[in-house]
Structures are given as structure tokens and as C-alpha cells.
Amino acid sequence: MIRRLILLPLLAILPVLAAAQTPAAPPNKWIAQAQDGNYTIRNFQFKSGESLPELKLHYLTLGKIHRNAAGHVDNAILLVHGTGGNDTNLLSPSFSDVLFPTGQPLDAGKYFLIFPDEIGHGSSSKPSDGLRMKFPQYDYDDMIHADYVMLTEGMHIDHLRLMIGTSMGCMHAFVWGETYPTFMDALVPLACNAVEIAGRNRMTRYMAMQAIRDDPKWDNGNYTSEPVEGMRAAESVLMIMSSVPMQLQKNYPTRVQAEAYIDSYLKRTVATTDANNLLYYFNASRNYDPSKKLSTIQAPMLWINSADDFVNPPELGIAEKLVKEIPHGKFILIPTSDATRGHGTHTQAAVWKQYVADFMAQTEKK
């Protein structure tokens, strides 16, 4: 997922002019049931050579840990959010209400579900905590290593039934599979590709980052107030990246409605996003490229993209080619429809739930 603050308005697709008449959403029962957790890794060493005396990691969980007769955890599922998101993203109704109820593919009564705030996100350690641009330049390898330490040393989980992730979490699935190939029974990456972030994908990310750096008020990260103009430009780029043309045209069919939506969107996202955090979490993908080691992924993988995804356009043909290098890999391309939401289809679980249900049954250990 590109970012929670961007995708949720797009996924809701409610006309701005009617917002005042829209009733408040009911309380999220999954968030209410979730257990809060924290783990601190002492003297964490980053791949860049930098370190932190304390790396704080925050997470939420649903369900209870189960151990088999040999004492090994056999029901833990790691669910990883997208760039700029947090631990509640995959507790949104379009994801959780479809997958977590009794008898559903990720039944919270059967599985122990773990929702981490990745490094640089949510309530985990991040630049805006005080270090600003002196915060270590983390990347995906660092984020996954930190999760592994949190799981194994902090939560005493020695195995995952499944690792599933959206957007950034999708890319994490490939790195997990290559770095810890026997640690999980299965992988489900949603909405990404398994190559270096280049072409238009890197260009849009670079445009967003440069918009902030070029704002004089950014002051090399030492701003006293957010560099608003740079942030507006960055958020505008990110809105395009996660946009859903069919839905936007249908729900904002007039100039007045379209402009009102953008005004509201920019006001909201700029007010709730830290510029340094954004720079860090977008740049964390700078050296991502699992394409050279796909053959080392041992766990069965179900890779799902959607045909209307601006970030991962299907005409590139990347997934269809690379999935052949994954020993137990399967790729699904979801056709564009009124039910898809562009890049945000990754959280519209009703669209692809059956594929996951079948996959979980196929990978169940007898």
C-alpha cells in the first residue's frame, strides 16, 4: 500500500460535498480486540553501518499462539502494511471483515495474527521521534531483520504459517522468502513487482522526495514547521500513484467535485504527515531487487496484482516472467472491474479472497 493516509480516502470514494451528511463509521471491532505489544532491540546494527542503542518496535496481535506437539509455533501469521502505513491498515473492514471471521482464510480464532509497525512507521522508531535526518538510513533488509528478531527473541515465535503483505509489505514477502527461506510455510505478496524500483515507479517516488528536499523550509530536515509547499507537491504525486480512474470519474464527475476532493485530500494528508518520515520510508526501497535470487524461495508463493495498478502496470509483463523462477510460485492478475481499486486492490480482500482460501488449504500441513 502506498500510504494509509492516501489510500483510505481513495478506497472509500465518498463525494466530498456529501461528507457532512455521511454517518460516522461504526467502531472497528478488530482494532478493539487487538492486543498492544512493544519490543526494544538493544544496539541494533543497520546495514549502512549505523546503529541505534534502542530500536523500538510496536505491533498489534489478534488471537492466541498455538504450539504443536514438538513445541513449535504453527499458527502465526505476519501481516505487513505498505509504505507510510501502520499496524491498523490491515485491520480495515475491507480486509479484516472479509478474512478474519470464523471460517474465513485468516480466521482470527484459529491463527495468531501479528501486525507490526515497521521501522520508520507508526509507533516504532522513526526520524520524527527526534533524530530527524540523523536517523539511520534503513532499508528493507533492516526492516525484515528487525521483524525477525522481534518475532524470534521478543515473541518466541520460531515459525510462521504465513507471511502476507501489501505494497511495501508485498516487496517484504520476497525479501523474507530469500532471507529466511525455511521460516514460513507460505507467502502472499499483494501489489508489487520483484525487480529493482526503477522506471516510472522510481521516478514518481523520486519526484515526491525531491519536492520536499527542494523546499527551502525543509532546511536539510531541521525545519521548525513542515515544508508545506514541498509536502503538497509530494502528496500530489502520491495521490496520482494510488489513483483509481474509473472510481474517481464516477464519484467526482464535475470540475467542482474533483477540485474539492483534491483540496480536502491535500489539507488532510499534509497536516498528518512528517516530511522526514516520508523521505525515509520512500527511500527505504532504494536497493530492493529480489530478482537475482528468486530461485532460493522455498515456501509456496501466491503473488497477486491488479490490472488497474498505476504503480505496477501489467503491460510491463514483469510478474508473468519472473514467477517462473520461483520454485513454488503462482501469479494472479486481477482484471479491472468496478470492484478493483487500482493499487489499493490489495486491501479489497473480497476481490481475491477465494485465491487465498484455496492457497491456505493447499499449503496446510497434514
Contacts in CASP RR format, 6 or more apart in sequence:
PFRMAT RR
TARGET T0000
AUTHOR 0000-0000-0000
METHOD contacts of the structure
MODEL  1
MIRRLILLPLLAILPVLAAAQTPAAPPNKWIAQAQDGNYTIRNFQFKSGE
SLPELKLHYLTLGKIHRNAAGHVDNAILLVHGTGGNDTNLLSPSFSDVLF
PTGQPLDAGKYFLIFPDEIGHGSSSKPSDGLRMKFPQYDYDDMIHADYVM
LTEGMHIDHLRLMIGTSMGCMHAFVWGETYPTFMDALVPLACNAVEIAGR
NRMTRYMAMQAIRDDPKWDNGNYTSEPVEGMRAAESVLMIMSSVPMQLQK
NYPTRVQAEAYIDSYLKRTVATTDANNLLYYFNASRNYDPSKKLSTIQAP
MLWINSADDFVNPPELGIAEKLVKEIPHGKFILIPTSDATRGHGTHTQAA
VWKQYVADFMAQTEKK
1 7 0 8 1.000
1 81 0 8 1.000
1 82 0 8 1.000
1 83 0 8 1.000
1 84 0 8 1.000
1 85 0 8 1.000
1 89 0 8 1.000
1 166 0 8 1.000
1 167 0 8 1.000
1 168 0 8 1.000
1 191 0 8 1.000
1 343 0 8 1.000
1 344 0 8 1.000
1 346 0 8 1.000
1 347 0 8 1.000
2 82 0 8 1.000
2 83 0 8 1.000
2 84 0 8 1.000
2 167 0 8 1.000
2 238 0 8 1.000
2 241 0 8 1.000
2 242 0 8 1.000
2 311 0 8 1.000
2 343 0 8 1.000
3 82 0 8 1.000
3 83 0 8 1.000
3 84 0 8 1.000
3 85 0 8 1.000
3 238 0 8 1.000
3 242 0 8 1.000
3 273 0 8 1.000
4 81 0 8 1.000
4 82 0 8 1.000
4 84 0 8 1.000
4 85 0 8 1.000
4 86 0 8 1.000
4 88 0 8 1.000
4 89 0 8 1.000
5 84 0 8 1.000
5 85 0 8 1.000
5 268 0 8 1.000
5 269 0 8 1.000
5 272 0 8 1.000
5 273 0 8 1.000
6 235 0 8 1.000
6 238 0 8 1.000
6 239 0 8 1.000
6 241 0 8 1.000
6 242 0 8 1.000
6 265 0 8 1.000
6 269 0 8 1.000
7 242 0 8 1.000
7 343 0 8 1.000
7 344 0 8 1.000
7 347 0 8 1.000
8 92 0 8 1.000
9 265 0 8 1.000
9 268 0 8 1.000
10 239 0 8 1.000
10 242 0 8 1.000
10 243 0 8 1.000
10 244 0 8 1.000
10 247 0 8 1.000
10 248 0 8 1.000
10 341 0 8 1.000
10 344 0 8 1.000
11 92 0 8 1.000
11 94 0 8 1.000
11 341 0 8 1.000
11 344 0 8 1.000
11 347 0 8 1.000
11 348 0 8 1.000
13 244 0 8 1.000
13 247 0 8 1.000
13 248 0 8 1.000
13 250 0 8 1.000
13 251 0 8 1.000
14 22 0 8 1.000
14 251 0 8 1.000
15 251 0 8 1.000
15 252 0 8 1.000
15 257 0 8 1.000
15 261 0 8 1.000
16 252 0 8 1.000
16 257 0 8 1.000
16 260 0 8 1.000
16 261 0 8 1.000
16 264 0 8 1.000
17 256 0 8 1.000
17 257 0 8 1.000
17 260 0 8 1.000
19 264 0 8 1.000
28 88 0 8 1.000
28 91 0 8 1.000
28 92 0 8 1.000
28 93 0 8 1.000
28 96 0 8 1.000
30 62 0 8 1.000
30 91 0 8 1.000
30 96 0 8 1.000
30 97 0 8 1.000
30 100 0 8 1.000
30 108 0 8 1.000
31 60 0 8 1.000
31 88 0 8 1.000
31 91 0 8 1.000
33 62 0 8 1.000
33 108 0 8 1.000
34 60 0 8 1.000
34 61 0 8 1.000
34 62 0 8 1.000
34 91 0 8 1.000
34 115 0 8 1.000
35 60 0 8 1.000
35 61 0 8 1.000
35 62 0 8 1.000
36 58 0 8 1.000
36 60 0 8 1.000
37 58 0 8 1.000
37 59 0 8 1.000
37 60 0 8 1.000
37 61 0 8 1.000
38 56 0 8 1.000
38 57 0 8 1.000
38 58 0 8 1.000
38 59 0 8 1.000
38 123 0 8 1.000
39 56 0 8 1.000
39 57 0 8 1.000
39 59 0 8 1.000
39 150 0 8 1.000
39 153 0 8 1.000
39 154 0 8 1.000
39 155 0 8 1.000
40 54 0 8 1.000
40 55 0 8 1.000
40 56 0 8 1.000
40 57 0 8 1.000
41 54 0 8 1.000
41 55 0 8 1.000
41 57 0 8 1.000
41 146 0 8 1.000
41 149 0 8 1.000
41 150 0 8 1.000
41 153 0 8 1.000
42 53 0 8 1.000
42 54 0 8 1.000
43 51 0 8 1.000
43 52 0 8 1.000
43 53 0 8 1.000
44 51 0 8 1.000
44 52 0 8 1.000
44 54 0 8 1.000
44 55 0 8 1.000
44 146 0 8 1.000
44 149 0 8 1.000
45 51 0 8 1.000
46 52 0 8 1.000
46 136 0 8 1.000
46 137 0 8 1.000
46 138 0 8 1.000
46 142 0 8 1.000
47 139 0 8 1.000
47 141 0 8 1.000
47 142 0 8 1.000
48 136 0 8 1.000
48 137 0 8 1.000
48 138 0 8 1.000
48 139 0 8 1.000
49 136 0 8 1.000
50 136 0 8 1.000
50 137 0 8 1.000
51 136 0 8 1.000
52 125 0 8 1.000
52 136 0 8 1.000
54 125 0 8 1.000
55 119 0 8 1.000
55 124 0 8 1.000
55 125 0 8 1.000
55 146 0 8 1.000
56 123 0 8 1.000
56 124 0 8 1.000
56 125 0 8 1.000
57 116 0 8 1.000
57 117 0 8 1.000
57 119 0 8 1.000
57 124 0 8 1.000
57 125 0 8 1.000
57 146 0 8 1.000
57 147 0 8 1.000
57 150 0 8 1.000
58 87 0 8 1.000
58 116 0 8 1.000
58 117 0 8 1.000
58 122 0 8 1.000
58 123 0 8 1.000
58 124 0 8 1.000
59 87 0 8 1.000
59 114 0 8 1.000
59 115 0 8 1.000
59 116 0 8 1.000
59 117 0 8 1.000
59 150 0 8 1.000
60 87 0 8 1.000
60 88 0 8 1.000
60 91 0 8 1.000
60 114 0 8 1.000
60 115 0 8 1.000
61 112 0 8 1.000
61 113 0 8 1.000
61 114 0 8 1.000
61 115 0 8 1.000
62 100 0 8 1.000
62 108 0 8 1.000
62 109 0 8 1.000
62 112 0 8 1.000
62 113 0 8 1.000
62 115 0 8 1.000
63 108 0 8 1.000
63 109 0 8 1.000
63 111 0 8 1.000
63 112 0 8 1.000
63 113 0 8 1.000
64 109 0 8 1.000
64 112 0 8 1.000
65 73 0 8 1.000
65 75 0 8 1.000
65 76 0 8 1.000
65 112 0 8 1.000
65 155 0 8 1.000
65 157 0 8 1.000
66 73 0 8 1.000
66 74 0 8 1.000
66 75 0 8 1.000
66 112 0 8 1.000
67 73 0 8 1.000
67 74 0 8 1.000
68 74 0 8 1.000
72 158 0 8 1.000
72 159 0 8 1.000
73 112 0 8 1.000
73 156 0 8 1.000
73 157 0 8 1.000
73 158 0 8 1.000
73 159 0 8 1.000
74 159 0 8 1.000
74 161 0 8 1.000
74 365 0 8 1.000
75 110 0 8 1.000
75 111 0 8 1.000
75 112 0 8 1.000
75 161 0 8 1.000
76 111 0 8 1.000
76 112 0 8 1.000
76 114 0 8 1.000
76 151 0 8 1.000
76 157 0 8 1.000
76 159 0 8 1.000
76 160 0 8 1.000
76 161 0 8 1.000
77 106 0 8 1.000
77 111 0 8 1.000
77 112 0 8 1.000
77 113 0 8 1.000
77 114 0 8 1.000
77 160 0 8 1.000
77 161 0 8 1.000
77 162 0 8 1.000
77 163 0 8 1.000
77 164 0 8 1.000
78 114 0 8 1.000
78 116 0 8 1.000
78 147 0 8 1.000
78 151 0 8 1.000
78 160 0 8 1.000
78 162 0 8 1.000
78 163 0 8 1.000
78 164 0 8 1.000
78 184 0 8 1.000
79 90 0 8 1.000
79 106 0 8 1.000
79 113 0 8 1.000
79 114 0 8 1.000
79 115 0 8 1.000
79 164 0 8 1.000
79 165 0 8 1.000
80 116 0 8 1.000
80 118 0 8 1.000
80 147 0 8 1.000
80 163 0 8 1.000
80 164 0 8 1.000
80 165 0 8 1.000
80 166 0 8 1.000
80 168 0 8 1.000
80 169 0 8 1.000
80 172 0 8 1.000
80 173 0 8 1.000
81 87 0 8 1.000
81 89 0 8 1.000
81 90 0 8 1.000
81 115 0 8 1.000
81 117 0 8 1.000
81 118 0 8 1.000
81 121 0 8 1.000
81 165 0 8 1.000
81 166 0 8 1.000
81 168 0 8 1.000
81 169 0 8 1.000
82 89 0 8 1.000
82 165 0 8 1.000
82 166 0 8 1.000
82 167 0 8 1.000
82 168 0 8 1.000
82 169 0 8 1.000
82 170 0 8 1.000
83 167 0 8 1.000
83 168 0 8 1.000
83 281 0 8 1.000
83 282 0 8 1.000
83 284 0 8 1.000
83 285 0 8 1.000
84 121 0 8 1.000
84 168 0 8 1.000
84 277 0 8 1.000
84 278 0 8 1.000
84 281 0 8 1.000
85 121 0 8 1.000
85 122 0 8 1.000
86 117 0 8 1.000
86 121 0 8 1.000
86 122 0 8 1.000
86 123 0 8 1.000
87 115 0 8 1.000
87 116 0 8 1.000
87 117 0 8 1.000
87 122 0 8 1.000
87 123 0 8 1.000
88 115 0 8 1.000
89 95 0 8 1.000
89 166 0 8 1.000
89 347 0 8 1.000
90 96 0 8 1.000
90 115 0 8 1.000
90 165 0 8 1.000
90 166 0 8 1.000
90 347 0 8 1.000
91 115 0 8 1.000
92 347 0 8 1.000
94 347 0 8 1.000
94 348 0 8 1.000
94 349 0 8 1.000
94 350 0 8 1.000
95 347 0 8 1.000
95 348 0 8 1.000
95 349 0 8 1.000
98 104 0 8 1.000
98 349 0 8 1.000
98 350 0 8 1.000
98 353 0 8 1.000
99 105 0 8 1.000
99 106 0 8 1.000
99 349 0 8 1.000
99 353 0 8 1.000
99 356 0 8 1.000
100 106 0 8 1.000
100 107 0 8 1.000
100 108 0 8 1.000
100 113 0 8 1.000
101 107 0 8 1.000
101 108 0 8 1.000
102 109 0 8 1.000
103 110 0 8 1.000
104 353 0 8 1.000
104 357 0 8 1.000
105 353 0 8 1.000
105 356 0 8 1.000
105 357 0 8 1.000
105 360 0 8 1.000
106 113 0 8 1.000
106 162 0 8 1.000
106 164 0 8 1.000
106 356 0 8 1.000
106 360 0 8 1.000
111 161 0 8 1.000
111 162 0 8 1.000
114 151 0 8 1.000
114 155 0 8 1.000
114 157 0 8 1.000
116 124 0 8 1.000
116 147 0 8 1.000
116 150 0 8 1.000
117 123 0 8 1.000
117 124 0 8 1.000
118 124 0 8 1.000
118 143 0 8 1.000
118 147 0 8 1.000
118 168 0 8 1.000
119 125 0 8 1.000
119 126 0 8 1.000
119 138 0 8 1.000
119 142 0 8 1.000
119 143 0 8 1.000
119 146 0 8 1.000
120 126 0 8 1.000
120 127 0 8 1.000
120 135 0 8 1.000
120 138 0 8 1.000
120 277 0 8 1.000
120 280 0 8 1.000
120 281 0 8 1.000
121 277 0 8 1.000
121 281 0 8 1.000
125 135 0 8 1.000
126 135 0 8 1.000
126 274 0 8 1.000
126 277 0 8 1.000
126 280 0 8 1.000
127 133 0 8 1.000
127 135 0 8 1.000
127 274 0 8 1.000
127 276 0 8 1.000
127 277 0 8 1.000
127 279 0 8 1.000
127 280 0 8 1.000
128 274 0 8 1.000
128 276 0 8 1.000
128 277 0 8 1.000
129 135 0 8 1.000
132 221 0 8 1.000
132 222 0 8 1.000
132 276 0 8 1.000
133 220 0 8 1.000
133 221 0 8 1.000
133 222 0 8 1.000
133 276 0 8 1.000
133 279 0 8 1.000
135 276 0 8 1.000
135 280 0 8 1.000
136 142 0 8 1.000
137 280 0 8 1.000
137 283 0 8 1.000
138 280 0 8 1.000
138 284 0 8 1.000
139 284 0 8 1.000
139 285 0 8 1.000
139 286 0 8 1.000
139 287 0 8 1.000
139 288 0 8 1.000
140 168 0 8 1.000
140 171 0 8 1.000
140 172 0 8 1.000
140 175 0 8 1.000
140 284 0 8 1.000
140 285 0 8 1.000
140 287 0 8 1.000
140 288 0 8 1.000
141 175 0 8 1.000
141 179 0 8 1.000
141 287 0 8 1.000
143 172 0 8 1.000
143 284 0 8 1.000
144 172 0 8 1.000
144 175 0 8 1.000
144 176 0 8 1.000
144 179 0 8 1.000
144 180 0 8 1.000
145 179 0 8 1.000
148 179 0 8 1.000
148 180 0 8 1.000
148 183 0 8 1.000
151 157 0 8 1.000
151 160 0 8 1.000
152 158 0 8 1.000
159 183 0 8 1.000
159 184 0 8 1.000
159 185 0 8 1.000
160 183 0 8 1.000
160 184 0 8 1.000
160 185 0 8 1.000
161 184 0 8 1.000
161 185 0 8 1.000
161 186 0 8 1.000
162 184 0 8 1.000
162 185 0 8 1.000
162 186 0 8 1.000
162 187 0 8 1.000
162 188 0 8 1.000
162 360 0 8 1.000
162 363 0 8 1.000
163 172 0 8 1.000
163 173 0 8 1.000
163 176 0 8 1.000
163 177 0 8 1.000
163 184 0 8 1.000
163 186 0 8 1.000
163 187 0 8 1.000
163 188 0 8 1.000
164 173 0 8 1.000
164 187 0 8 1.000
164 188 0 8 1.000
164 189 0 8 1.000
164 190 0 8 1.000
164 356 0 8 1.000
165 172 0 8 1.000
165 173 0 8 1.000
165 188 0 8 1.000
165 189 0 8 1.000
165 190 0 8 1.000
165 346 0 8 1.000
166 190 0 8 1.000
166 191 0 8 1.000
166 344 0 8 1.000
166 346 0 8 1.000
166 347 0 8 1.000
167 190 0 8 1.000
167 191 0 8 1.000
167 192 0 8 1.000
167 311 0 8 1.000
167 343 0 8 1.000
167 346 0 8 1.000
168 192 0 8 1.000
168 281 0 8 1.000
168 284 0 8 1.000
168 285 0 8 1.000
169 189 0 8 1.000
169 190 0 8 1.000
169 192 0 8 1.000
170 189 0 8 1.000
170 190 0 8 1.000
170 191 0 8 1.000
170 192 0 8 1.000
170 346 0 8 1.000
171 189 0 8 1.000
171 192 0 8 1.000
171 194 0 8 1.000
171 285 0 8 1.000
171 288 0 8 1.000
171 290 0 8 1.000
173 187 0 8 1.000
173 188 0 8 1.000
173 189 0 8 1.000
173 301 0 8 1.000
174 187 0 8 1.000
174 189 0 8 1.000
174 192 0 8 1.000
174 194 0 8 1.000
174 290 0 8 1.000
174 294 0 8 1.000
174 297 0 8 1.000
175 288 0 8 1.000
175 290 0 8 1.000
176 183 0 8 1.000
176 184 0 8 1.000
176 187 0 8 1.000
177 183 0 8 1.000
177 184 0 8 1.000
177 187 0 8 1.000
177 296 0 8 1.000
177 297 0 8 1.000
177 298 0 8 1.000
177 299 0 8 1.000
178 290 0 8 1.000
178 293 0 8 1.000
178 294 0 8 1.000
178 296 0 8 1.000
178 297 0 8 1.000
181 296 0 8 1.000
181 297 0 8 1.000
181 298 0 8 1.000
181 299 0 8 1.000
182 298 0 8 1.000
182 299 0 8 1.000
184 299 0 8 1.000
185 299 0 8 1.000
185 300 0 8 1.000
185 363 0 8 1.000
185 365 0 8 1.000
186 299 0 8 1.000
186 300 0 8 1.000
186 301 0 8 1.000
186 302 0 8 1.000
186 359 0 8 1.000
186 360 0 8 1.000
186 363 0 8 1.000
187 297 0 8 1.000
187 299 0 8 1.000
187 300 0 8 1.000
187 301 0 8 1.000
187 302 0 8 1.000
188 301 0 8 1.000
188 302 0 8 1.000
188 303 0 8 1.000
188 304 0 8 1.000
188 356 0 8 1.000
188 359 0 8 1.000
189 301 0 8 1.000
189 303 0 8 1.000
189 304 0 8 1.000
190 304 0 8 1.000
190 305 0 8 1.000
190 346 0 8 1.000
190 352 0 8 1.000
191 304 0 8 1.000
191 305 0 8 1.000
191 306 0 8 1.000
191 309 0 8 1.000
191 311 0 8 1.000
191 312 0 8 1.000
191 343 0 8 1.000
191 344 0 8 1.000
191 345 0 8 1.000
191 346 0 8 1.000
192 305 0 8 1.000
192 311 0 8 1.000
192 312 0 8 1.000
193 201 0 8 1.000
193 305 0 8 1.000
193 312 0 8 1.000
193 316 0 8 1.000
193 318 0 8 1.000
193 319 0 8 1.000
193 322 0 8 1.000
194 290 0 8 1.000
194 291 0 8 1.000
194 294 0 8 1.000
194 303 0 8 1.000
194 318 0 8 1.000
194 319 0 8 1.000
194 322 0 8 1.000
195 289 0 8 1.000
195 290 0 8 1.000
195 291 0 8 1.000
195 318 0 8 1.000
195 322 0 8 1.000
196 288 0 8 1.000
196 289 0 8 1.000
196 291 0 8 1.000
197 205 0 8 1.000
197 285 0 8 1.000
197 286 0 8 1.000
197 288 0 8 1.000
200 313 0 8 1.000
201 311 0 8 1.000
201 312 0 8 1.000
204 237 0 8 1.000
204 238 0 8 1.000
204 240 0 8 1.000
204 241 0 8 1.000
205 282 0 8 1.000
205 283 0 8 1.000
205 285 0 8 1.000
207 234 0 8 1.000
207 237 0 8 1.000
208 233 0 8 1.000
208 234 0 8 1.000
208 235 0 8 1.000
208 237 0 8 1.000
208 238 0 8 1.000
208 278 0 8 1.000
208 282 0 8 1.000
209 234 0 8 1.000
209 278 0 8 1.000
209 279 0 8 1.000
209 282 0 8 1.000
209 283 0 8 1.000
211 230 0 8 1.000
211 231 0 8 1.000
211 233 0 8 1.000
211 234 0 8 1.000
211 237 0 8 1.000
212 218 0 8 1.000
212 227 0 8 1.000
212 230 0 8 1.000
212 231 0 8 1.000
212 233 0 8 1.000
212 234 0 8 1.000
212 275 0 8 1.000
212 278 0 8 1.000
212 279 0 8 1.000
213 279 0 8 1.000
214 230 0 8 1.000
215 227 0 8 1.000
215 228 0 8 1.000
215 229 0 8 1.000
215 230 0 8 1.000
215 231 0 8 1.000
216 227 0 8 1.000
217 223 0 8 1.000
217 225 0 8 1.000
217 226 0 8 1.000
217 227 0 8 1.000
217 228 0 8 1.000
217 229 0 8 1.000
218 227 0 8 1.000
218 230 0 8 1.000
218 275 0 8 1.000
219 227 0 8 1.000
221 275 0 8 1.000
221 276 0 8 1.000
223 275 0 8 1.000
226 270 0 8 1.000
226 274 0 8 1.000
226 275 0 8 1.000
227 275 0 8 1.000
228 270 0 8 1.000
230 275 0 8 1.000
231 270 0 8 1.000
231 273 0 8 1.000
231 275 0 8 1.000
231 278 0 8 1.000
232 266 0 8 1.000
232 270 0 8 1.000
234 275 0 8 1.000
234 278 0 8 1.000
235 265 0 8 1.000
235 266 0 8 1.000
235 269 0 8 1.000
235 270 0 8 1.000
235 273 0 8 1.000
236 262 0 8 1.000
236 266 0 8 1.000
238 269 0 8 1.000
239 262 0 8 1.000
239 265 0 8 1.000
240 310 0 8 1.000
241 310 0 8 1.000
241 311 0 8 1.000
241 343 0 8 1.000
242 310 0 8 1.000
242 311 0 8 1.000
242 342 0 8 1.000
242 343 0 8 1.000
242 344 0 8 1.000
243 310 0 8 1.000
243 342 0 8 1.000
244 308 0 8 1.000
244 340 0 8 1.000
244 341 0 8 1.000
244 342 0 8 1.000
244 344 0 8 1.000
245 308 0 8 1.000
246 308 0 8 1.000
246 336 0 8 1.000
246 338 0 8 1.000
247 341 0 8 1.000
248 258 0 8 1.000
248 261 0 8 1.000
251 257 0 8 1.000
252 258 0 8 1.000
252 261 0 8 1.000
291 322 0 8 1.000
294 322 0 8 1.000
294 325 0 8 1.000
294 326 0 8 1.000
295 325 0 8 1.000
295 326 0 8 1.000
295 327 0 8 1.000
297 326 0 8 1.000
297 327 0 8 1.000
297 328 0 8 1.000
297 329 0 8 1.000
298 327 0 8 1.000
298 328 0 8 1.000
299 328 0 8 1.000
300 328 0 8 1.000
300 329 0 8 1.000
300 330 0 8 1.000
300 359 0 8 1.000
300 362 0 8 1.000
300 363 0 8 1.000
301 326 0 8 1.000
301 328 0 8 1.000
301 329 0 8 1.000
301 330 0 8 1.000
302 329 0 8 1.000
302 330 0 8 1.000
302 332 0 8 1.000
302 355 0 8 1.000
302 356 0 8 1.000
302 359 0 8 1.000
303 319 0 8 1.000
303 323 0 8 1.000
303 326 0 8 1.000
303 329 0 8 1.000
303 330 0 8 1.000
303 331 0 8 1.000
303 332 0 8 1.000
304 331 0 8 1.000
304 332 0 8 1.000
304 333 0 8 1.000
304 334 0 8 1.000
304 346 0 8 1.000
304 352 0 8 1.000
304 355 0 8 1.000
305 312 0 8 1.000
305 314 0 8 1.000
305 319 0 8 1.000
305 331 0 8 1.000
305 332 0 8 1.000
305 333 0 8 1.000
305 334 0 8 1.000
306 333 0 8 1.000
306 334 0 8 1.000
306 336 0 8 1.000
306 340 0 8 1.000
306 341 0 8 1.000
306 342 0 8 1.000
306 343 0 8 1.000
306 344 0 8 1.000
306 345 0 8 1.000
306 346 0 8 1.000
306 351 0 8 1.000
307 314 0 8 1.000
307 333 0 8 1.000
307 334 0 8 1.000
307 335 0 8 1.000
307 336 0 8 1.000
307 340 0 8 1.000
308 336 0 8 1.000
308 340 0 8 1.000
308 341 0 8 1.000
308 342 0 8 1.000
308 345 0 8 1.000
309 342 0 8 1.000
309 343 0 8 1.000
309 344 0 8 1.000
309 345 0 8 1.000
310 342 0 8 1.000
310 343 0 8 1.000
311 343 0 8 1.000
312 318 0 8 1.000
312 319 0 8 1.000
312 343 0 8 1.000
314 333 0 8 1.000
319 331 0 8 1.000
319 333 0 8 1.000
320 331 0 8 1.000
320 333 0 8 1.000
323 329 0 8 1.000
323 330 0 8 1.000
323 331 0 8 1.000
330 359 0 8 1.000
332 352 0 8 1.000
332 355 0 8 1.000
334 340 0 8 1.000
334 345 0 8 1.000
334 351 0 8 1.000
334 352 0 8 1.000
336 342 0 8 1.000
337 351 0 8 1.000
339 348 0 8 1.000
339 350 0 8 1.000
339 351 0 8 1.000
340 348 0 8 1.000
340 351 0 8 1.000
341 347 0 8 1.000
341 348 0 8 1.000
345 351 0 8 1.000
345 352 0 8 1.000
349 356 0 8 1.000
END
